[in-house]
Amino acid sequence: MEWLSIVILVLTFVTLLLLGVPVAWSLGISSFFTLLVTIPVLPASTTIAQRMATGLDSFSLLAIPFFILAGEIMNRGGIAGRLIDFAKALTGKLPGGLLYVNVIAAMLFGAIAGSAAAAASAIGGILGERMDEEGYPKELGAAVNITSSTTGLIIPPSNILIVYSLASGGISIAALFLAGYLPGLLVGFVLILTSSIFIKKNKLPAGDAVTFKDLAIKFWRALPSLFLLFVVIGGIVGGVFTATEASAIAVVYTLVLSFAYRELKVKELPKVLLKSSETTAVVLLLIATSMSMSWVMSSENIPQMISDFMVGLSDNKWVILIVINLILLAVGIFMDITPAVLIFTPIFLPVVSKIGVDPIHFGIMMVFNLCIGLCTPPVGSLLFVGVTIAKTSLTKVLRPLIPFFIAMIVALALLMIFPEISLFLPRLFDLV
């Protein structure tokens, strides 16, 4: 009966996806059909509805709509432009400096807004025209923008790390946030290294000379934006407020800053609220239906069966981790990151716990793995955002993307082999 449940769950979910049914509805419908194996129609439908409601009944989830709103305000409030100016000043006269600027600005923007799509849209929109003017290959600029935007999901504050905390049964959000810093810097480093290879190959132009005075001015203009990072993360780690309270503070801070910069008008607020509400609705519906599927899998003992099967494959920790990472890379190609985290965390977390992998380390590794899927067809959301912003085609961008994919996989391997990259800061603050 248990194997029948797995077959029905997988077949209905995959079939619905192939038919073009949205992921959220596919999750809920496949969960409903799986329950029909053991209970009648009315109790099954009631149970799914109940599990969707209880899945959203979490105080920590309130942080997601607030961080989404803060990211949308930042996107329209002139904050991205000041971060880009500061990143330009840091790169100085380096050849091909705009590629470095893209990576550094994405990391800074991600460290404040926590949104990969917002980073790709804001930074790509501002830097795209400048790259065209200076003769940068359009597809190369798009590839750097797409891949560097993933740092916004690793460097805190990150909505997807909050989702992982929920799916894992309540792992400390503060610990996860701290664990994301060094991996985020690692990703940025390998992308900068890969960019330097393209810069030499294409003989890209050098940037403008920057004096120390210019650097100081750009830093001063960006400082109020960067200060939000210390307010949010410092407050959470210091125990001053929770992640949810920090997200509300982030909204107020970005709103005041955007009005102070005179980039955001009061009449634009309804559009900002509507856009963030649309994004929030999509994310929360995915979470609700994913939680119903997680409950169905748990009730049918599916995670335990898969855990026993995988542990039985090998007693070698590295073999199991490699298999899990390969599965997640494949999953990321076809599934968005939020449902993937909610579905596969209850499946793989018991497995890695048995082989001695820290759940915080696994969470960062899992999120980064699935970030790679955001840059791949056919459902990679960042890929389509980046291509649209750059006004180019998917087929043209794929070729320069491949070296960046390889660089990110190398970073993933390093993250898997050296868990201290994730765990050093949480240990430093006694959160592990």
C-alpha positions as CSV (number, residue, x, y, z in Angstrom):
1,M,0.0,0.0,0.0
2,E,2.9,2.4,0.8
3,W,4.6,1.8,-2.5
4,L,1.2,2.3,-4.3
5,S,1.0,5.7,-2.5
6,I,4.4,6.7,-3.8
7,V,3.5,5.6,-7.4
8,I,0.2,7.5,-7.3
9,L,1.9,10.6,-5.8
10,V,4.7,10.7,-8.4
11,L,2.6,9.8,-11.4
12,T,-0.2,12.3,-10.7
13,F,2.3,15.1,-9.9
14,V,4.4,14.6,-13.0
15,T,1.4,14.2,-15.3
16,L,-0.2,17.4,-14.0
17,L,3.1,19.3,-14.6
18,L,3.4,17.9,-18.1
19,L,-0.2,19.0,-18.8
20,G,0.8,22.6,-17.8
21,V,-1.0,22.7,-14.5
22,P,0.6,25.3,-12.1
23,V,3.0,23.8,-9.6
24,A,0.9,24.8,-6.6
25,W,-2.3,23.1,-7.9
26,S,-0.3,20.1,-9.0
27,L,1.0,19.7,-5.4
28,G,-2.5,19.9,-3.9
29,I,-4.3,17.6,-6.4
30,S,-1.6,14.9,-6.4
31,S,-1.7,14.9,-2.5
32,F,-5.5,14.5,-2.7
33,F,-5.4,11.6,-5.1
34,T,-2.7,9.9,-2.9
35,L,-5.0,10.2,0.2
36,L,-7.8,8.4,-1.8
37,V,-5.8,5.2,-1.5
38,T,-6.6,5.0,2.2
39,I,-9.7,7.2,2.9
40,P,-12.9,8.3,1.1
41,V,-13.3,11.4,-1.0
42,L,-14.9,13.8,1.6
43,P,-12.4,13.1,4.4
44,A,-9.6,13.4,1.9
45,S,-10.6,16.8,0.6
46,T,-11.3,18.1,4.1
47,T,-7.9,16.8,5.3
48,I,-6.0,18.5,2.4
49,A,-7.8,21.8,3.1
50,Q,-7.1,21.6,6.8
51,R,-3.4,20.8,6.2
52,M,-3.1,23.8,3.8
53,A,-4.5,26.1,6.5
54,T,-2.4,24.7,9.3
55,G,0.7,24.8,7.1
56,L,0.4,28.6,6.9
57,D,-0.3,28.9,10.7
58,S,3.2,29.9,11.6
59,F,4.4,33.2,13.1
60,S,7.8,33.0,11.3
61,L,6.0,32.9,7.9
62,L,4.9,36.5,8.4
63,A,8.5,37.5,7.7
64,I,8.1,36.4,4.0
65,P,5.5,39.0,2.9
66,F,7.4,41.7,4.8
67,F,10.7,40.9,3.2
68,I,9.1,40.7,-0.2
69,L,7.6,44.1,0.3
70,A,11.0,45.5,1.5
71,G,12.6,44.1,-1.6
72,E,10.0,45.7,-3.9
73,I,10.4,49.1,-2.2
74,M,14.2,48.8,-2.6
75,N,13.8,47.9,-6.2
76,R,11.8,51.2,-6.9
77,G,13.4,53.4,-4.2
78,G,16.9,54.2,-5.7
79,I,18.7,51.9,-3.3
80,A,20.0,49.5,-6.0
81,G,21.5,52.5,-7.9
82,R,23.5,53.6,-4.9
83,L,24.8,50.1,-4.3
84,I,25.9,49.8,-7.9
85,D,27.7,53.1,-7.7
86,F,29.6,51.8,-4.7
87,A,30.4,48.5,-6.4
88,K,31.7,50.5,-9.4
89,A,34.0,52.5,-7.2
90,L,35.4,49.3,-5.7
91,T,36.3,47.9,-9.1
92,G,38.1,51.1,-10.2
93,K,40.0,50.8,-13.5
94,L,39.8,47.0,-13.7
95,P,39.2,45.7,-17.3
96,G,35.7,44.4,-17.7
97,G,34.8,46.0,-14.4
98,L,31.1,46.1,-15.1
99,L,31.0,42.3,-14.8
100,Y,32.6,42.5,-11.4
101,V,30.2,45.3,-10.5
102,N,27.2,43.1,-11.4
103,V,28.4,40.3,-9.0
104,I,29.3,42.6,-6.1
105,A,26.1,44.7,-6.5
106,A,24.0,41.5,-6.6
107,M,25.7,40.3,-3.4
108,L,25.1,43.7,-1.7
109,F,21.5,43.9,-2.9
110,G,20.8,40.3,-1.8
111,A,22.3,41.0,1.6
112,I,19.7,43.7,2.1
113,A,16.6,42.6,0.1
114,G,17.0,38.8,0.1
115,S,15.3,38.5,-3.3
116,A,17.0,36.9,-6.3
117,A,14.4,38.1,-8.8
118,A,14.5,41.7,-7.5
119,A,18.3,41.7,-7.8
120,A,18.3,40.4,-11.4
121,S,15.6,42.9,-12.4
122,A,17.1,46.0,-10.6
123,I,20.8,45.4,-11.3
124,G,20.3,44.0,-14.8
125,G,18.1,46.9,-15.7
126,I,20.6,49.6,-14.5
127,L,23.8,47.9,-15.8
128,G,22.4,46.5,-19.1
129,E,22.4,49.8,-21.0
130,R,25.9,50.7,-19.7
131,M,27.3,47.4,-20.8
132,D,25.7,47.9,-24.3
133,E,27.3,51.3,-24.6
134,E,30.8,50.0,-23.7
135,G,30.6,47.0,-26.1
136,Y,30.1,44.1,-23.6
137,P,28.5,41.0,-25.2
138,K,24.8,41.2,-24.3
139,E,24.6,37.5,-23.6
140,L,27.6,37.5,-21.3
141,G,26.2,40.3,-19.3
142,A,22.9,38.4,-19.0
143,A,24.7,35.2,-17.9
144,V,26.6,37.1,-15.1
145,N,23.4,38.9,-14.0
146,I,21.4,35.6,-13.8
147,T,23.9,33.6,-11.9
148,S,25.1,36.3,-9.5
149,S,21.5,37.0,-8.5
150,T,21.3,33.6,-6.8
151,T,23.5,35.1,-4.0
152,G,20.4,36.9,-2.8
153,L,18.9,33.6,-1.7
154,I,22.0,32.5,0.2
155,I,23.2,35.7,1.8
156,P,20.7,36.8,4.5
157,P,18.0,37.9,4.9
158,S,16.6,35.1,2.7
159,N,13.0,34.0,2.4
160,I,13.9,30.6,1.3
161,L,16.0,30.0,4.5
162,I,12.9,30.8,6.5
163,V,11.0,28.3,4.4
164,Y,13.7,25.7,5.1
165,S,13.4,26.4,8.8
166,L,9.7,25.7,8.6
167,A,10.1,22.5,6.6
168,S,12.9,21.2,8.9
169,G,10.8,21.5,12.0
170,G,12.1,24.8,13.4
171,I,15.9,25.1,12.9
172,S,17.1,28.5,14.2
173,I,16.6,31.2,11.5
174,A,19.4,33.2,13.1
175,A,21.8,30.2,12.7
176,L,20.7,29.7,9.1
177,F,21.1,33.4,8.3
178,L,24.7,33.4,9.7
179,A,25.5,30.2,7.9
180,G,24.7,31.8,4.6
181,Y,27.3,34.5,4.6
182,L,30.5,32.6,3.8
183,P,28.8,30.3,1.2
184,G,27.4,33.5,-0.5
185,L,30.9,35.0,-0.6
186,L,32.2,31.8,-2.0
187,V,29.7,31.9,-4.8
188,G,30.5,35.5,-5.5
189,F,34.2,34.7,-5.7
190,V,33.9,31.8,-8.2
191,L,31.6,33.9,-10.4
192,I,34.1,36.8,-10.3
193,L,36.9,34.3,-11.2
194,T,34.9,32.9,-14.1
195,S,34.1,36.5,-15.3
196,S,37.8,37.3,-15.3
197,I,38.3,34.5,-17.9
198,F,35.7,36.0,-20.2
199,I,37.1,39.5,-19.7
200,K,40.6,38.4,-21.0
201,K,39.0,36.4,-23.8
202,N,36.8,39.3,-25.0
203,K,39.4,42.1,-24.2
204,L,36.7,44.1,-22.4
205,P,37.4,47.8,-21.7
206,A,38.7,49.1,-18.4
207,G,36.6,51.2,-16.0
208,D,37.0,54.8,-14.9
209,A,39.7,55.8,-12.5
210,V,38.4,56.2,-8.9
211,T,40.2,58.3,-6.3
212,F,40.0,57.6,-2.6
213,K,37.7,60.6,-2.3
214,D,35.3,59.2,-4.9
215,L,35.3,55.9,-3.1
216,A,34.5,57.6,0.2
217,I,31.6,59.6,-1.4
218,K,30.1,56.5,-3.0
219,F,30.4,54.6,0.3
220,W,28.8,57.4,2.2
221,R,25.9,57.5,-0.2
222,A,25.4,53.7,0.0
223,L,25.9,53.6,3.8
224,P,22.3,54.1,4.8
225,S,21.3,51.2,2.6
226,L,24.1,49.0,3.9
227,F,23.2,49.9,7.5
228,L,19.9,48.0,7.1
229,L,22.0,44.8,7.0
230,F,23.4,45.5,10.4
231,V,20.0,46.4,11.8
232,V,18.2,43.3,10.5
233,I,20.9,40.6,11.0
234,G,22.5,42.2,14.1
235,G,19.1,42.5,15.8
236,I,18.2,38.8,15.0
237,V,21.5,37.4,16.1
238,G,21.7,39.7,19.2
239,G,18.2,38.6,20.3
240,V,16.8,42.1,20.1
241,F,13.9,40.9,17.8
242,T,12.8,37.9,15.8
243,A,13.1,37.4,12.1
244,T,9.5,38.4,11.7
245,E,9.9,41.6,13.6
246,A,13.1,42.3,11.7
247,S,11.2,42.0,8.4
248,A,8.7,44.6,9.5
249,I,11.5,46.9,10.6
250,A,13.1,46.4,7.1
251,V,9.9,47.6,5.5
252,V,9.7,50.8,7.6
253,Y,13.4,51.5,7.1
254,T,13.4,51.0,3.3
255,L,10.3,53.0,3.0
256,V,11.7,56.0,4.9
257,L,15.0,55.7,3.0
258,S,13.2,55.6,-0.4
259,F,11.2,58.8,0.5
260,A,14.4,60.4,1.7
261,Y,16.1,59.6,-1.6
262,R,13.0,61.1,-3.3
263,E,13.0,58.1,-5.7
264,L,9.6,56.7,-4.5
265,K,6.4,58.8,-4.6
266,V,3.4,58.3,-2.4
267,K,1.2,57.8,-5.5
268,E,3.5,54.8,-6.5
269,L,2.8,52.9,-3.2
270,P,-0.4,51.2,-4.4
271,K,1.6,49.6,-7.3
272,V,4.3,48.5,-4.9
273,L,1.8,47.0,-2.5
274,L,-0.1,45.2,-5.3
275,K,3.1,43.8,-6.8
276,S,4.4,42.5,-3.5
277,S,0.9,41.1,-2.7
278,E,0.8,39.2,-5.9
279,T,4.3,37.7,-5.2
280,T,3.3,36.9,-1.6
281,A,0.1,35.1,-2.7
282,V,2.0,32.9,-5.1
283,V,4.6,32.0,-2.5
284,L,2.1,31.3,0.3
285,L,-0.1,29.1,-2.0
286,L,3.0,27.1,-2.9
287,I,3.9,26.8,0.8
288,A,0.3,25.7,1.7
289,T,0.0,23.0,-1.0
290,S,3.6,21.9,-0.3
291,M,2.8,21.4,3.4
292,S,-0.2,19.3,2.5
293,M,2.0,17.1,0.3
294,S,4.6,16.9,3.1
295,W,1.9,15.8,5.5
296,V,0.5,13.2,3.1
297,M,4.0,11.8,2.5
298,S,4.6,11.6,6.3
299,S,1.3,9.9,6.9
300,E,2.1,7.3,4.3
301,N,5.5,6.8,5.8
302,I,7.2,7.8,2.4
303,P,10.1,9.8,3.9
304,Q,11.1,6.9,6.2
305,M,10.9,4.4,3.3
306,I,13.1,6.6,1.1
307,S,15.5,7.2,4.0
308,D,15.9,3.5,4.7
309,F,16.4,2.8,1.0
310,M,19.1,5.5,0.6
311,V,21.0,4.5,3.7
312,G,20.8,0.9,2.5
313,L,22.5,2.0,-0.8
314,S,25.8,2.7,1.0
315,D,27.3,3.3,4.4
316,N,29.6,5.9,2.9
317,K,28.6,9.4,3.8
318,W,30.1,11.0,0.7
319,V,28.3,8.6,-1.7
320,I,24.9,9.4,-0.1
321,L,25.6,13.2,-0.2
322,I,26.6,13.0,-3.9
323,V,23.4,11.0,-4.7
324,I,21.3,13.6,-2.8
325,N,23.0,16.5,-4.6
326,L,22.5,14.9,-8.0
327,I,18.8,14.3,-7.3
328,L,18.4,17.9,-6.1
329,L,20.2,19.2,-9.2
330,A,17.8,17.3,-11.4
331,V,14.8,18.4,-9.3
332,G,15.9,22.1,-9.6
333,I,15.7,21.9,-13.4
334,F,12.0,21.1,-13.3
335,M,10.7,22.6,-10.0
336,D,10.8,26.0,-8.4
337,I,12.9,26.4,-5.2
338,T,10.1,26.9,-2.7
339,P,8.1,23.7,-3.3
340,A,11.3,21.8,-3.8
341,V,12.6,22.8,-0.3
342,L,9.3,22.0,1.3
343,I,8.9,18.6,-0.3
344,F,12.4,17.3,-0.2
345,T,13.6,18.6,3.2
346,P,11.4,16.1,5.1
347,I,12.7,13.3,2.8
348,F,16.4,14.0,2.9
349,L,16.9,15.6,6.3
350,P,16.4,12.2,8.2
351,V,18.9,10.6,5.8
352,V,21.7,13.2,6.3
353,S,21.0,13.2,10.1
354,K,21.7,9.5,10.2
355,I,25.1,10.0,8.5
356,G,26.1,12.8,10.8
357,V,25.5,15.9,8.6
358,D,24.5,19.0,10.5
359,P,21.0,20.2,9.4
360,I,22.2,23.8,9.2
361,H,25.0,22.8,6.8
362,F,22.5,20.6,4.8
363,G,20.0,23.5,4.5
364,I,22.6,25.9,3.0
365,M,23.9,23.2,0.7
366,M,20.3,22.3,-0.4
367,V,19.3,25.9,-1.0
368,F,22.4,26.6,-3.0
369,N,21.9,23.4,-5.0
370,L,18.4,24.4,-5.9
371,C,19.6,28.0,-6.7
372,I,21.4,26.5,-9.7
373,G,18.1,25.2,-11.0
374,L,16.8,28.8,-11.0
375,C,19.3,29.5,-13.8
376,T,18.4,26.5,-16.0
377,P,15.5,25.8,-18.5
378,P,12.7,24.9,-18.7
379,V,11.4,26.6,-15.4
380,G,14.3,28.7,-14.2
381,S,12.7,31.9,-13.1
382,L,16.0,33.8,-12.9
383,L,16.9,32.7,-16.4
384,F,13.8,34.2,-17.9
385,V,14.0,37.4,-15.8
386,G,17.6,37.9,-16.9
387,V,16.9,37.2,-20.6
388,T,13.9,39.6,-20.6
389,I,15.9,42.4,-18.9
390,A,18.8,41.9,-21.3
391,K,16.4,41.9,-24.3
392,T,18.1,38.8,-25.8
393,S,17.1,35.2,-26.5
394,L,17.3,32.1,-24.3
395,T,19.3,30.1,-26.8
396,K,22.0,32.8,-27.1
397,V,22.4,33.1,-23.3
398,L,22.8,29.4,-22.7
399,R,26.3,29.1,-24.2
400,P,28.0,31.7,-21.9
401,L,26.0,30.4,-19.0
402,I,27.6,26.9,-19.1
403,P,31.0,28.0,-17.6
404,F,29.1,29.8,-14.8
405,F,27.1,26.6,-14.1
406,I,30.3,24.7,-13.8
407,A,31.7,27.3,-11.4
408,M,28.6,27.1,-9.3
409,I,28.8,23.3,-9.2
410,V,32.5,23.5,-8.1
411,A,31.4,25.9,-5.3
412,L,28.6,23.4,-4.3
413,A,31.3,20.6,-4.2
414,L,33.5,22.7,-1.9
415,L,30.4,23.5,0.3
416,M,29.7,19.8,0.6
417,I,33.2,18.7,1.3
418,F,34.0,21.5,3.8
419,P,31.0,22.0,6.2
420,E,32.8,24.6,8.2
421,I,32.2,27.1,5.3
422,S,28.6,27.0,6.5
423,L,29.1,26.3,10.2
424,F,32.0,28.6,11.1
425,L,29.9,31.7,11.9
426,P,27.0,29.9,13.7
427,R,29.6,28.2,15.9
428,L,31.3,31.5,16.5
429,F,28.0,32.9,17.9
430,D,27.1,29.6,19.8
431,L,24.1,28.9,17.6
432,V,25.1,25.4,16.6
